[in-house]
């Protein structure tokens, strides 16, 4: 109790301080520990200090903005705005222990976003369209709740939130709006039960907003009609949280027309928040004369209002409305395009996100585990009638980790907290049901053994196979932590007994009901597919078992429910997935980081949202999204791609001996033309034993690319568009190249017995070849190099740069918050390049199940520098062969 008292008084004191630093935290705790009732021992004081550091010593930057010319209005209007709703919400965030820095940044960013909307008191017709780009599970709901509060304070009288395509997400969003804006439990509105005030309603309930939806019921015309008041007559704001569903949108539009439209339209100022704006809202209809149903309905809804603002929120902008239009004019005509502004939200330093989990460094090794034992029991590609006879050992291990993690959280005092595990391994509901039953059976058998064995002495208990398995798992995963095994063993029954296994899909609506377990905590293993993605938050998520092979950026990132905030138990979190999926997450994380860097540069150059739209549409990774949007109805699609500041590489290559030999001759000829080893400029201290040639003429590069037989599945390295891009610049900025042959051995030392060494006639020097595994898509026709959609080990693009520049980039990156354990992403070096870099590989491929692969397979990559010319795109071709290989098993709905 004394520790809790000290924690309480120190929290109150520190919330009035800025900035909150580790020395300040320790000084404050030391001072208050002398107060009667707050005395603690040294160990307790240190534990509290670490807890405060992780919770309060949080840094967060503001993000960036792209906007069209617009006259700010908020500064002048602020004197007449009483921040009633915002003040309630700010106090709620404080009570929920949001770090002061984060609250300040939410205040700052929502203030800036509100200023990009229109003044709701402005007369006449107006229409503003914008977008906010955040991170998955990073607090977008908290951000737009703050924006809603400020918009209501400013005078917006109708606020509509479109909250995803599933009931579970809509209900969850309504609960959060009840808590942060409305102030009362909306589930009681249509009952005789008395009102229950929640969240901000417990702070001040004098001006409660009206809600026409509840956390158990979506919009319906009967409830709205019983409201009996026109929107124009309201003096308090009205809010609706609706599902992104065609029937719901139809009902809302019809009700508004019947009861509120007068003259040309509805005059009340309206704010529409489109959560997950890249999903279902976008127009992906293949015909230019038609519009996707939900897209057209959202536009129809907006057109009912004379004064309105649309703000889309997304974490995956690659898959949104920027991709679909074929021309600039088409893009600007698209009614949901954020033509007026784009705001980025930076995640705070305590965010557990993709860049920390999947981009290398110490944290990845701590959190990510590979699934490699699933094929016989649960192959990634399986049919709806698949029979699951058992579950993989890796899943049993993941379940044991979940049980152990809860025992460790109990030891840490996290009693009453939610604890969740996610299993996302099939899109078929029938298979999800089988999974749920097998997991339930394994969990209950484990509980039975724990109940009768764990209370015995350690030596006796370890004679039981289930307890022994738990002990082995603890030794592998958690033995380095603070708790010894006897202490963990003593909490196993308490940890496992309240756990339930549930399905989360279209036939189990409402299964994840955290609200009803607010005091005791919900302890659940959630089995599902699509129902576990798209905005749904799994509270206290500790263990994730992910067995999906999607290549689509939005699908992958949105399935990443493990992103978010894990205060006090981040070190217990584990993520299980296939090596291929890990590779895709690494790739996507890098691409999104590059995209955010582009936004920073574009803001500094005062560019506009349409420039960003063009940038995303011309990014090489937009090929995936374009294919998704258009290939279902076309045999062949040409996509315009810009290669400036991009890295491309041949991650899929031909397997037959003739083509392998042809590509070997191509690389051999190029090295011979460059002068062989005598002309290379290799410094093993700088270039890690690789062979480097400087100032190579572009003509040699063009000849090599023409001679190399590119596989069509390696779509970004299509020969003609790459050569076309180089040809347009080979007389100036791409006239001279750096070329590197990757070597994994020490220069000048030859070891015939080295397993990795390939003795080759290709060059006049010895090369120790990098080893790569054949990826899971490899077959008799082609080789997928590795599982990560990449060939080169990172970093590679620093080669050829002056050492001073390399040191400068390393220092700048390490100085940024949260980067101390991460490798520098290659695009940071690419930004500094003035010459292009051609990376040449001679590889040793481990064939694995696909059988032996000849040594000496060759591949290449190119790092393109920025261009001084106006950005020009080149045409890439996406065909049905590529589509079927990459997306034939992709679906966005459960069956």
PyMOL commands that set and color helices and strands:
alter all, ss='L'
color gray80, all
select helices_A, chain A and resi 2-14+22-32+42-56+74-80+84-95+100-116+140-154+167-182+186-188+199-202+221-227+231-233+246-259+293-303+317-319+328-333+354-358+361-367+375-378+393-411+429-453+458-461+465-477+485-490+492-496+515-517+530-532+553-559+570-572+579-604+609-617+622-633+657-673+676-679+684-687+698-707+715-717+719-727+803-815+826-830+848-850+880-887
alter helices_A, ss='H'
color red, helices_A
select strands_A, chain A and resi 65-67+126-133+158-163+210-211+238-242+270-275+307-314+341-344+368-370+419-424+500-504+523-528+541-546+574-577+636-641+647-649+652-654+691-697+736-741+757-758+767-768+770-773+782-784+836-846+857-863+874-879
alter strands_A, ss='S'
color yellow, strands_A
deselect
rebuild
show_as cartoon
